[in-house]
């Protein structure tokens, strides 16, 4: 693979906040700020588990691209 090529990886349906953070190359504080402000959708599973839907990550990136 050439250095200019990007490997496309299928994301799981629900990502942990950490997985979504890594996909977006964001810091932990910024990630939780986006979730708190509802700029990035997340769902709560049980009492303490939070997940970010794959589509929420893709939609967030699409909105950023539209703003550029």
ABEGO torsion letter per residue (X at the ends): XBAABBBBBBBBABBBAAAAAAAAGBBAAAAAAAAAAGABBBBBBEAABBBBBAAAAAAAAAAAAAAX
